[in-house]
Amino acid sequence: MDKRPLYFDYAATTPADPRVIQVMVDCLSFEGNFGNPASSSHVFGRQARAVVEQARAQVARLVGAMPSQIVWTSGATESNNLALKGVASGSGLTRGHIITSQIEHKAVLDTALFLQQSGFDVTWLKPDVNGLISVQHVRDALREDTLLVSLMLVNNELGTVNDIQSIGQQVREHGALFHVDAAQGAGKMAIDLSRLPVDLMSFSGHKIYGPKGIGALYVGPRAQDRLHAQMHGGGHELGLRSGTLATHQIAGMGAAFELAEQQFSEELAHICRLRERLLDQLAGIAGLRCNGCQTHRIPHTLSLTFVEGNFDSAVLAADVAYSATSACNSASHAPSHVLLALGLSAEEASRTLRLSFGRFTSEEDVDALASAIHAATQVATPFWAVAQP
């Protein structure tokens, strides 16, 4: 069997924690909690419902919400769609104003574009040179007819962190709703929705060592009467998201969020050490640039551009699993819209690595990564690039 490459793409997806897998398995067989959570007339359904509600409480506890404010979805993409389309349709208007940024995940960008094509006005805020959206950017963009502001907590390519406390306060004073995509933030930084001026927040299971195909949307009190369902058929989840609940995936997401809460400080310190260890070993590479703000950020995600000198991505890809951009952009082979918005050229974007660390990354993995990057930057200059006499 061929040797598996080093894994440094945790921002794209995380492997499910073995403890999460066991919780999920216990919900699949006849001996486990396999019942339909909506079947309240018998013990199998009631036991499954108890598992679902336990998981709801586990997710809520990590982010400082009440369990009743957590709505299950199929993932952060659906949560983002429900937040944006649900507010737009709940406004009772066919027109209105929405604010987002140029560096959001495609799940927000494409949804906002759909609403724009449907008649809503959308303002696409440009980030500053550090990859941040400031409260002043938002304040200047707010209009009388602004319904919603949607900005991510942590950028999925840069790891930069927006000041959602200040932005949310400005949005709340205006009267609009504030949605935050926190798929890359949950478990990596402290989130307390009991204090944050946020009305809607999206989460994903597979970004936090849980399963794929499950996510959640926090719906705060200001949004409850202004959000309309986008999926109908049974009125599940307080009427906001119909469909039979996937007990095993929900249980897995709940377990993953509980583990993240229990290991938060230890895991954060571990990731910080790994990041500094890698940067120390790469310090001698000329023309290597870190993209995004180096203070308002999480340590888990690192964007590096080789501005000058040789760099052969094929050499690195032979030994390392990494991304040049987000997974959605990788599939289309398009340059990163995030890096282009920061002012990088398409050529510079092609010389950029997104490296992300995780729970199972070791110091030995980081050392091997550093060696692989050095090897990729020491390739021979191709003969056609050598000046002829």
KEGU-492865 format. One line per 8 residues: their letters; for each residue x, y, z of C-alpha. Coordinates in Angstrom, 1 decimal, padded with zeros to 4 digits. Each point is the difference from the previous one (the first is absolute). Layout:
# KEGU-492865
a = X/Y/Z  ...
# end
This chain:
# KEGU-492865
mdkrplyf = 000.0/000.0/000.0  001.3/003.4/-000.9  001.0/002.3/002.8  -002.7/002.5/000.9  001.0/003.6/-000.2  000.1/002.3/003.1  -003.4/001.5/000.7  000.0/003.8/000.3
dyaattpa = -003.5/000.8/-001.3  -002.1/000.0/003.2  -001.7/003.2/-001.2  -001.6/-002.0/-002.8  -001.1/-002.9/002.3  001.1/-001.7/003.1  000.0/-003.8/000.6  -002.7/-001.0/002.5
dprviqvm = 001.4/-000.6/003.4  -000.2/-003.7/001.0  -002.1/000.9/003.0  -002.5/001.7/-002.3  -000.1/-003.0/-002.3  -000.9/-002.3/002.9  -002.9/002.3/001.0  -001.3/-000.1/-003.6
vdclsfeg = 000.3/-003.8/-000.2  -002.1/-000.3/003.1  -002.9/001.7/-001.8  000.0/-002.3/-003.1  -000.9/-003.5/001.0  -003.2/-001.6/001.4  001.7/-000.2/003.4  000.8/003.7/-000.1
nfgnpass = -002.0/003.3/-000.4  -001.1/-000.6/-003.6  -003.6/001.3/000.4  -001.5/003.0/-001.7  000.2/002.9/002.4  -003.4/001.2/-001.1  -001.7/-003.3/001.0  -001.1/001.0/003.4
shvfgrqa = -002.5/-002.8/000.4  002.5/-002.6/000.9  003.2/-000.5/001.9  002.3/-000.3/-003.0  -001.0/003.5/-001.2  000.2/001.5/003.4  003.5/-001.4/000.6  001.1/001.4/-003.3
ravveqar = -001.6/003.4/000.8  002.0/000.0/003.3  003.2/-000.5/-001.9  -000.9/002.9/-002.3  -000.7/002.3/002.8  003.1/-000.9/001.9  002.0/000.8/-003.1  -001.8/003.3/-000.4
aqvarlvg = 001.0/000.9/003.6  003.6/-001.0/-000.7  000.2/002.3/-003.1  -001.7/002.8/001.9  002.3/-000.2/002.9  003.2/000.4/-002.0  -001.3/003.3/-001.6  -001.9/001.5/002.9
ampsqivw = -003.5/-000.5/-001.4  -003.2/-001.6/001.3  -000.8/-003.4/-001.4  -003.3/001.3/-001.3  001.9/002.4/-002.2  001.8/-002.7/-001.9  -001.6/-001.3/-003.3  001.5/-003.1/-001.7
tsgatesn = 000.9/000.2/-003.7  002.0/-002.1/-002.4  003.1/002.3/000.4  001.2/003.5/000.1  -000.9/000.5/-003.7  -003.6/-000.7/000.8  000.2/002.1/003.1  001.3/002.9/-002.0
nlalkgva = -002.7/-000.4/-002.6  -002.7/-000.2/002.6  001.3/003.2/001.7  000.3/002.1/-003.1  -003.0/-001.3/-002.0  -002.1/-000.4/003.2  000.5/003.6/001.0  -000.6/001.3/-003.6
sgsgltrg = -003.2/-002.0/-000.4  -001.1/000.8/003.5  000.3/003.7/-000.6  -003.2/000.0/-002.1  001.8/002.0/-002.6  001.2/-000.9/-003.5  002.7/002.6/000.4  002.3/001.1/002.8
hiitsqie = 003.7/000.5/000.8  002.5/-002.7/001.1  003.6/000.6/001.0  002.7/-002.7/-000.3  003.7/000.0/-001.0  002.1/-001.1/-002.9  001.9/-002.6/002.0  -002.9/-002.1/001.4
hkavldta = -000.4/-003.7/-000.6  -001.7/-000.9/-003.2  -003.0/-001.2/002.0  -000.6/003.7/000.9  001.3/001.6/-003.3  -002.2/-002.2/-002.3  -003.0/000.4/002.2  000.4/003.8/000.1
lflqqsgf = 000.4/000.0/-003.8  -003.2/-002.0/-000.3  -001.9/002.5/002.1  001.6/002.9/-002.0  -001.3/-001.6/-003.2  -003.4/-000.4/001.6  -000.3/003.8/000.6  001.9/000.7/003.2
dvtwlkpd = 002.8/002.5/000.1  003.3/-001.4/001.3  003.0/001.9/001.2  003.3/-001.9/-000.3  002.4/001.4/002.5  003.7/-000.1/-001.0  002.4/-001.1/002.8  002.9/002.1/001.1
vnglisvq = 003.6/-001.1/-000.8  -000.1/-002.2/003.1  -003.0/-002.0/-001.2  -002.4/001.6/002.6  -003.4/001.7/-000.3  -000.1/003.0/002.3  -002.9/001.4/001.9  000.5/003.2/-002.0
hvrdalre = -000.5/-002.0/-003.3  -003.3/-001.3/001.3  -001.1/003.4/001.5  000.6/001.7/-003.4  -002.0/-002.6/-001.8  -003.1/-000.1/002.2  -003.1/001.4/-001.6  -003.6/000.6/001.1
dtllvslm = -001.1/-003.1/-001.8  002.8/-002.3/001.2  -001.5/-003.3/001.2  003.0/-002.1/000.7  003.8/000.1/000.4  001.8/-003.3/-000.6  003.7/-000.3/000.9  002.2/-002.9/001.0
lvnnelgt = 001.6/-000.3/003.4  003.2/-001.7/-001.2  001.1/000.2/-003.7  000.4/-003.6/-001.3  003.1/000.8/-002.0  001.9/002.5/002.1  -001.1/-000.8/003.5  -000.7/003.7/000.7
vndiqsig = -002.6/000.9/002.6  -002.5/002.8/-000.5  -001.1/002.2/002.9  -003.6/-001.3/000.1  -000.6/001.6/003.4  000.5/003.5/-001.3  -001.6/-000.7/-003.4  -003.0/-001.7/001.6
qqvrehga = -000.6/002.9/002.4  000.0/002.4/-003.0  -002.4/-002.3/-001.9  -002.3/-000.4/003.0  -000.2/003.8/000.6  -001.0/000.3/-003.6  -002.8/-002.6/000.3  001.2/-002.5/-002.5
lfhvdaaq = 000.7/-003.7/000.7  003.6/-001.2/000.3  001.0/-003.5/-001.3  003.4/-001.5/000.6  001.5/-003.0/-001.7  001.9/-001.7/002.8  000.9/-003.3/-001.7  003.7/000.7/000.4
gagkmaid = -000.3/001.5/003.5  -001.8/-002.4/002.1  002.3/-001.9/002.3  003.0/002.2/-001.1  -000.9/003.2/001.9  -002.4/000.9/002.7  -003.6/000.8/-001.1  -002.6/001.2/002.5
lsrlpvdl = -003.3/000.7/-001.7  -001.5/001.1/003.3  002.1/003.1/-000.3  000.7/000.5/-003.7  -002.3/002.2/-002.0  -000.6/-002.7/-002.6  -003.4/-001.2/-001.2  000.9/-003.0/-002.1
msfsghki = 003.1/-002.1/000.0  000.9/-003.0/-002.2  001.9/-003.1/001.1  001.3/-003.2/-001.6  000.7/-003.4/001.4  002.9/-001.1/-002.2  002.1/003.0/000.8  000.2/-001.0/003.7
ygpkgiga = 000.8/-003.7/-000.2  -003.6/-001.0/-000.5  -001.8/-001.6/-003.0  -000.7/001.6/-003.4  -003.6/000.7/-000.9  -001.0/001.6/003.2  000.0/003.6/001.2  -002.0/002.5/002.0
lyvgpraq = -001.3/003.6/000.0  -000.3/002.1/003.1  -003.2/002.0/-000.2  000.0/002.8/002.6  -003.1/001.8/001.4  000.1/002.9/-002.5  000.0/-002.4/-003.0  -002.6/-002.5/001.2
drlhaqmh = -003.0/001.8/-001.5  001.9/001.3/-003.0  001.4/-003.3/-001.4  -002.1/-002.1/-002.4  000.6/-003.7/-000.7  001.5/-001.0/-003.3  -000.7/-003.7/000.3  -003.5/-001.2/000.6
ggghelgl = -001.7/-003.3/000.8  -000.9/-000.8/003.6  000.9/003.2/001.9  003.0/-001.5/001.8  002.4/002.2/002.0  -002.6/002.6/001.1  -001.2/000.1/-003.6  003.3/001.4/-001.3
rsgtlath = 001.5/-003.2/-001.5  -002.2/-003.0/-000.9  001.4/-003.4/-000.5  000.7/-003.2/002.1  002.9/000.7/002.3  003.2/-002.0/-000.5  000.4/-001.2/003.6  003.5/-001.5/-000.5
qiagmgaa = 001.4/003.2/-001.7  -001.6/002.3/002.5  001.4/-002.1/002.9  003.4/000.1/-001.6  -000.1/003.8/-000.4  -001.1/000.3/003.6  002.9/-002.2/001.2  002.4/001.9/-002.1
felaeqqf = -001.1/003.4/001.5  000.3/-001.4/003.5  003.5/-001.3/-000.7  001.0/003.4/-001.4  -001.2/001.6/003.2  001.8/-002.4/002.3  003.3/000.2/-002.0  -000.2/003.7/-001.0
seelahic = 003.0/001.5/001.9  002.3/-003.0/-000.5  -000.8/-000.3/-003.7  000.5/003.7/-000.6  003.4/000.0/001.7  001.0/-003.1/-002.1  -001.0/001.7/-003.3  001.9/003.2/001.0
rlrerlld = 003.1/-001.9/000.6  -000.3/-001.8/-003.3  -000.5/003.3/-001.9  003.1/001.6/001.6  002.1/-003.1/-000.6  -000.8/000.1/-003.7  000.6/003.7/-000.4  003.3/-000.2/001.8
qlagiagl = 001.1/-002.7/-002.5  -001.1/002.0/-003.0  001.5/003.3/001.1  003.0/-000.4/-002.3  -002.0/-000.2/-003.2  000.4/003.3/-001.9  -003.2/001.6/-001.3  -002.4/-002.1/002.1
rcngcqth = -003.0/002.1/001.1  -002.7/-000.8/002.6  -003.4/001.3/-001.3  -002.5/001.6/002.3  000.1/001.7/003.4  002.5/-001.6/002.3  -001.6/001.1/003.2  -003.8/-000.3/-000.6
riphtlsl = 000.1/-003.6/-001.0  -000.2/-003.6/001.1  003.2/-002.1/-000.1  -001.6/-002.9/-001.8  000.1/001.4/-003.5  003.1/001.4/-001.8  000.1/001.6/-003.5  003.5/000.2/-001.5
tfvegnfd = 000.9/001.5/-003.3  003.4/-000.6/-001.7  000.4/003.5/-001.4  003.4/-000.7/-001.6  002.4/-002.8/-000.7  -000.8/-003.5/-001.1  -003.0/-001.9/001.3  -001.2/-003.3/-001.5
savlaadv = -003.5/-000.9/001.3  000.2/-003.5/-001.6  003.1/-000.8/002.2  -001.9/001.0/003.1  -003.3/-001.7/-001.0  001.9/-003.3/-000.2  000.5/-000.1/003.7  -002.6/002.5/001.5
aysatsac = -003.8/000.3/-000.2  -000.7/003.7/000.0  -002.1/002.6/-001.8  000.9/002.9/-002.2  -003.5/001.5/000.8  -003.3/-001.2/001.5  -001.3/-003.4/-001.0  -002.8/001.5/-002.1
nsashaps = 002.5/002.1/-002.1  002.4/-003.0/-000.3  -002.8/-002.0/-001.7  -000.4/002.7/-002.6  003.8/000.6/-000.4  -000.8/003.7/000.4  002.4/002.5/001.7  -000.9/000.8/003.6
hvllalgl = -002.6/002.8/000.1  001.3/000.7/003.5  003.5/000.6/-001.2  -001.1/002.0/-003.0  -002.0/002.2/002.3  003.1/000.6/002.1  001.8/001.3/-003.2  002.0/-003.1/-000.9
saeeasrt = 000.3/-000.8/-003.7  -001.2/-003.3/-001.4  003.7/-001.0/-000.3  000.6/000.7/003.6  -003.1/-001.8/001.0  001.3/-003.1/-001.8  003.2/000.2/002.1  -002.0/000.1/003.3
lrlsfgrf = -000.5/-002.8/002.5  -002.8/-000.3/002.5  001.3/-002.2/002.8  -002.3/-000.9/002.9  000.9/-001.9/003.2  -002.2/-002.2/002.1  -000.5/-002.3/002.9  002.1/-002.8/-001.4
tseedvda = 002.9/002.1/-001.4  003.3/-000.8/001.7  003.2/001.8/000.3  001.6/-002.7/-002.2  -002.6/000.8/-002.6  000.9/003.7/000.1  003.7/-000.8/-000.3  -000.7/-002.2/-003.0
lasaihaa = -002.2/002.7/-001.5  002.8/002.6/000.4  002.5/-002.3/-001.8  -002.5/-000.6/-002.8  -000.5/003.8/-000.5  003.7/000.6/-000.1  000.4/-002.8/-002.6  -002.7/001.6/-002.1
tqvatpfw = 001.8/003.4/000.1  003.4/-001.5/-001.0  -001.0/-001.4/-003.3  002.3/000.6/-002.9  -000.8/003.0/-002.2  -001.5/-001.3/-003.3  002.3/000.4/-003.0  -002.4/002.3/-001.8
avaqp = 000.2/002.5/002.8  003.8/000.2/-000.2  001.2/003.1/-001.8  001.8/-000.8/-003.3  003.3/001.6/-000.9
# end
